[in-house]
Amino acid sequence: MKKPKRDKQRTHKHICQACGRFCGFSHIHHIFGGAYRSISEKEDFVIELCPECHSKAHEDAEFSNTLKRDCELEYLENHTMEDWMDLM
């Protein structure tokens, strides 16, 4: 899963980064929400999703955890686990 740029800097491609389908209207999902939303913004931990996958990201814990784990693994490609632990 490729990490898109933040809301403010992005052009919506309307392609869901979870299911790969073109959709007329895509949503930006913050992979880590709540108290971690600002970290998602700062670190670009956001993903473009179709409305169905966006709902699934909020309703299906297993799907949400997969998005979080994929984000973590991508972050660790260029950072250490210690960096990740300090961040999160």
PyMOL commands that place a pseudoatom at each C-alpha (Angstrom):
pseudoatom trace, name=CA, resn=MET, resi=1, chain=A, elem=C, hetatm=0, pos=[0.000, 0.000, 0.000]
pseudoatom trace, name=CA, resn=LYS, resi=2, chain=A, elem=C, hetatm=0, pos=[1.595, 3.258, -1.100]
pseudoatom trace, name=CA, resn=LYS, resi=3, chain=A, elem=C, hetatm=0, pos=[1.316, 6.186, 1.259]
pseudoatom trace, name=CA, resn=PRO, resi=4, chain=A, elem=C, hetatm=0, pos=[-0.274, 9.268, -0.340]
pseudoatom trace, name=CA, resn=LYS, resi=5, chain=A, elem=C, hetatm=0, pos=[0.515, 12.862, 0.527]
pseudoatom trace, name=CA, resn=ARG, resi=6, chain=A, elem=C, hetatm=0, pos=[-1.418, 14.817, 3.145]
pseudoatom trace, name=CA, resn=ASP, resi=7, chain=A, elem=C, hetatm=0, pos=[-4.858, 16.260, 2.462]
pseudoatom trace, name=CA, resn=LYS, resi=8, chain=A, elem=C, hetatm=0, pos=[-3.580, 19.803, 1.894]
pseudoatom trace, name=CA, resn=GLN, resi=9, chain=A, elem=C, hetatm=0, pos=[-1.020, 18.825, -0.735]
pseudoatom trace, name=CA, resn=ARG, resi=10, chain=A, elem=C, hetatm=0, pos=[-2.781, 16.030, -2.572]
pseudoatom trace, name=CA, resn=THR, resi=11, chain=A, elem=C, hetatm=0, pos=[-4.664, 15.615, -5.773]
pseudoatom trace, name=CA, resn=HIS, resi=12, chain=A, elem=C, hetatm=0, pos=[-7.338, 12.979, -5.399]
pseudoatom trace, name=CA, resn=LYS, resi=13, chain=A, elem=C, hetatm=0, pos=[-6.809, 10.208, -7.916]
pseudoatom trace, name=CA, resn=HIS, resi=14, chain=A, elem=C, hetatm=0, pos=[-10.103, 8.573, -6.920]
pseudoatom trace, name=CA, resn=ILE, resi=15, chain=A, elem=C, hetatm=0, pos=[-8.469, 5.154, -6.811]
pseudoatom trace, name=CA, resn=CYS, resi=16, chain=A, elem=C, hetatm=0, pos=[-8.934, 3.216, -3.605]
pseudoatom trace, name=CA, resn=GLN, resi=17, chain=A, elem=C, hetatm=0, pos=[-5.587, 2.221, -2.159]
pseudoatom trace, name=CA, resn=ALA, resi=18, chain=A, elem=C, hetatm=0, pos=[-7.167, -0.762, -0.424]
pseudoatom trace, name=CA, resn=CYS, resi=19, chain=A, elem=C, hetatm=0, pos=[-9.263, -2.424, -3.135]
pseudoatom trace, name=CA, resn=GLY, resi=20, chain=A, elem=C, hetatm=0, pos=[-7.751, -0.707, -6.179]
pseudoatom trace, name=CA, resn=ARG, resi=21, chain=A, elem=C, hetatm=0, pos=[-11.059, 0.311, -7.652]
pseudoatom trace, name=CA, resn=PHE, resi=22, chain=A, elem=C, hetatm=0, pos=[-11.703, 3.668, -9.315]
pseudoatom trace, name=CA, resn=CYS, resi=23, chain=A, elem=C, hetatm=0, pos=[-14.408, 5.605, -7.514]
pseudoatom trace, name=CA, resn=GLY, resi=24, chain=A, elem=C, hetatm=0, pos=[-15.985, 8.915, -8.371]
pseudoatom trace, name=CA, resn=PHE, resi=25, chain=A, elem=C, hetatm=0, pos=[-15.512, 10.223, -4.864]
pseudoatom trace, name=CA, resn=SER, resi=26, chain=A, elem=C, hetatm=0, pos=[-12.716, 9.098, -2.563]
pseudoatom trace, name=CA, resn=HIS, resi=27, chain=A, elem=C, hetatm=0, pos=[-12.171, 9.700, 1.138]
pseudoatom trace, name=CA, resn=ILE, resi=28, chain=A, elem=C, hetatm=0, pos=[-8.946, 10.466, 2.963]
pseudoatom trace, name=CA, resn=HIS, resi=29, chain=A, elem=C, hetatm=0, pos=[-8.558, 8.139, 5.933]
pseudoatom trace, name=CA, resn=HIS, resi=30, chain=A, elem=C, hetatm=0, pos=[-6.193, 8.950, 8.787]
pseudoatom trace, name=CA, resn=ILE, resi=31, chain=A, elem=C, hetatm=0, pos=[-4.671, 5.578, 9.611]
pseudoatom trace, name=CA, resn=PHE, resi=32, chain=A, elem=C, hetatm=0, pos=[-4.154, 6.554, 13.237]
pseudoatom trace, name=CA, resn=GLY, resi=33, chain=A, elem=C, hetatm=0, pos=[-7.033, 8.639, 14.559]
pseudoatom trace, name=CA, resn=GLY, resi=34, chain=A, elem=C, hetatm=0, pos=[-8.054, 10.071, 17.880]
pseudoatom trace, name=CA, resn=ALA, resi=35, chain=A, elem=C, hetatm=0, pos=[-5.090, 11.260, 19.927]
pseudoatom trace, name=CA, resn=TYR, resi=36, chain=A, elem=C, hetatm=0, pos=[-2.783, 10.183, 17.069]
pseudoatom trace, name=CA, resn=ARG, resi=37, chain=A, elem=C, hetatm=0, pos=[-4.562, 12.097, 14.305]
pseudoatom trace, name=CA, resn=SER, resi=38, chain=A, elem=C, hetatm=0, pos=[-2.049, 14.950, 14.405]
pseudoatom trace, name=CA, resn=ILE, resi=39, chain=A, elem=C, hetatm=0, pos=[0.763, 12.405, 13.992]
pseudoatom trace, name=CA, resn=SER, resi=40, chain=A, elem=C, hetatm=0, pos=[-1.063, 10.949, 10.993]
pseudoatom trace, name=CA, resn=GLU, resi=41, chain=A, elem=C, hetatm=0, pos=[-1.202, 14.452, 9.508]
pseudoatom trace, name=CA, resn=LYS, resi=42, chain=A, elem=C, hetatm=0, pos=[2.419, 15.292, 10.253]
pseudoatom trace, name=CA, resn=GLU, resi=43, chain=A, elem=C, hetatm=0, pos=[3.840, 11.966, 9.076]
pseudoatom trace, name=CA, resn=ASP, resi=44, chain=A, elem=C, hetatm=0, pos=[1.440, 11.526, 6.121]
pseudoatom trace, name=CA, resn=PHE, resi=45, chain=A, elem=C, hetatm=0, pos=[-0.148, 8.412, 7.611]
pseudoatom trace, name=CA, resn=VAL, resi=46, chain=A, elem=C, hetatm=0, pos=[-3.216, 8.877, 5.425]
pseudoatom trace, name=CA, resn=ILE, resi=47, chain=A, elem=C, hetatm=0, pos=[-4.673, 6.788, 2.645]
pseudoatom trace, name=CA, resn=GLU, resi=48, chain=A, elem=C, hetatm=0, pos=[-7.173, 7.407, -0.144]
pseudoatom trace, name=CA, resn=LEU, resi=49, chain=A, elem=C, hetatm=0, pos=[-10.120, 5.009, 0.118]
pseudoatom trace, name=CA, resn=CYS, resi=50, chain=A, elem=C, hetatm=0, pos=[-13.411, 4.446, -1.668]
pseudoatom trace, name=CA, resn=PRO, resi=51, chain=A, elem=C, hetatm=0, pos=[-16.477, 5.089, 0.534]
pseudoatom trace, name=CA, resn=GLU, resi=52, chain=A, elem=C, hetatm=0, pos=[-16.985, 1.347, 1.150]
pseudoatom trace, name=CA, resn=CYS, resi=53, chain=A, elem=C, hetatm=0, pos=[-13.386, 0.718, 2.262]
pseudoatom trace, name=CA, resn=HIS, resi=54, chain=A, elem=C, hetatm=0, pos=[-13.456, 3.895, 4.363]
pseudoatom trace, name=CA, resn=SER, resi=55, chain=A, elem=C, hetatm=0, pos=[-16.505, 2.609, 6.232]
pseudoatom trace, name=CA, resn=LYS, resi=56, chain=A, elem=C, hetatm=0, pos=[-14.795, -0.754, 6.597]
pseudoatom trace, name=CA, resn=ALA, resi=57, chain=A, elem=C, hetatm=0, pos=[-11.690, 0.958, 8.048]
pseudoatom trace, name=CA, resn=HIS, resi=58, chain=A, elem=C, hetatm=0, pos=[-13.872, 2.387, 10.822]
pseudoatom trace, name=CA, resn=GLU, resi=59, chain=A, elem=C, hetatm=0, pos=[-16.073, -0.668, 11.404]
pseudoatom trace, name=CA, resn=ASP, resi=60, chain=A, elem=C, hetatm=0, pos=[-13.787, -3.683, 10.870]
pseudoatom trace, name=CA, resn=ALA, resi=61, chain=A, elem=C, hetatm=0, pos=[-11.013, -3.921, 13.466]
pseudoatom trace, name=CA, resn=GLU, resi=62, chain=A, elem=C, hetatm=0, pos=[-9.071, -6.518, 11.487]
pseudoatom trace, name=CA, resn=PHE, resi=63, chain=A, elem=C, hetatm=0, pos=[-9.040, -4.320, 8.361]
pseudoatom trace, name=CA, resn=SER, resi=64, chain=A, elem=C, hetatm=0, pos=[-8.078, -1.264, 10.416]
pseudoatom trace, name=CA, resn=ASN, resi=65, chain=A, elem=C, hetatm=0, pos=[-5.259, -3.170, 12.099]
pseudoatom trace, name=CA, resn=THR, resi=66, chain=A, elem=C, hetatm=0, pos=[-3.977, -4.297, 8.694]
pseudoatom trace, name=CA, resn=LEU, resi=67, chain=A, elem=C, hetatm=0, pos=[-3.832, -0.672, 7.527]
pseudoatom trace, name=CA, resn=LYS, resi=68, chain=A, elem=C, hetatm=0, pos=[-1.965, 0.275, 10.711]
pseudoatom trace, name=CA, resn=ARG, resi=69, chain=A, elem=C, hetatm=0, pos=[0.497, -2.592, 10.402]
pseudoatom trace, name=CA, resn=ASP, resi=70, chain=A, elem=C, hetatm=0, pos=[1.165, -1.804, 6.730]
pseudoatom trace, name=CA, resn=CYS, resi=71, chain=A, elem=C, hetatm=0, pos=[1.793, 1.822, 7.680]
pseudoatom trace, name=CA, resn=GLU, resi=72, chain=A, elem=C, hetatm=0, pos=[4.197, 0.768, 10.428]
pseudoatom trace, name=CA, resn=LEU, resi=73, chain=A, elem=C, hetatm=0, pos=[6.100, -1.550, 8.088]
pseudoatom trace, name=CA, resn=GLU, resi=74, chain=A, elem=C, hetatm=0, pos=[6.411, 1.190, 5.474]
pseudoatom trace, name=CA, resn=TYR, resi=75, chain=A, elem=C, hetatm=0, pos=[7.672, 3.622, 8.117]
pseudoatom trace, name=CA, resn=LEU, resi=76, chain=A, elem=C, hetatm=0, pos=[10.251, 1.076, 9.268]
pseudoatom trace, name=CA, resn=GLU, resi=77, chain=A, elem=C, hetatm=0, pos=[11.706, 0.886, 5.752]
pseudoatom trace, name=CA, resn=ASN, resi=78, chain=A, elem=C, hetatm=0, pos=[13.392, 4.250, 6.441]
pseudoatom trace, name=CA, resn=HIS, resi=79, chain=A, elem=C, hetatm=0, pos=[13.367, 4.501, 10.234]
pseudoatom trace, name=CA, resn=THR, resi=80, chain=A, elem=C, hetatm=0, pos=[14.246, 2.404, 13.255]
pseudoatom trace, name=CA, resn=MET, resi=81, chain=A, elem=C, hetatm=0, pos=[11.850, 0.668, 15.619]
pseudoatom trace, name=CA, resn=GLU, resi=82, chain=A, elem=C, hetatm=0, pos=[13.050, 3.086, 18.286]
pseudoatom trace, name=CA, resn=ASP, resi=83, chain=A, elem=C, hetatm=0, pos=[11.940, 5.974, 16.040]
pseudoatom trace, name=CA, resn=TRP, resi=84, chain=A, elem=C, hetatm=0, pos=[8.538, 4.316, 15.674]
pseudoatom trace, name=CA, resn=MET, resi=85, chain=A, elem=C, hetatm=0, pos=[8.190, 3.765, 19.420]
pseudoatom trace, name=CA, resn=ASP, resi=86, chain=A, elem=C, hetatm=0, pos=[9.144, 7.381, 20.141]
pseudoatom trace, name=CA, resn=LEU, resi=87, chain=A, elem=C, hetatm=0, pos=[6.605, 8.588, 17.596]
pseudoatom trace, name=CA, resn=MET, resi=88, chain=A, elem=C, hetatm=0, pos=[3.721, 6.389, 18.650]
for i in range(1, 88): cmd.bond("trace and resi %d" % i, "trace and resi %d" % (i + 1))
show_as sticks, trace
zoom trace
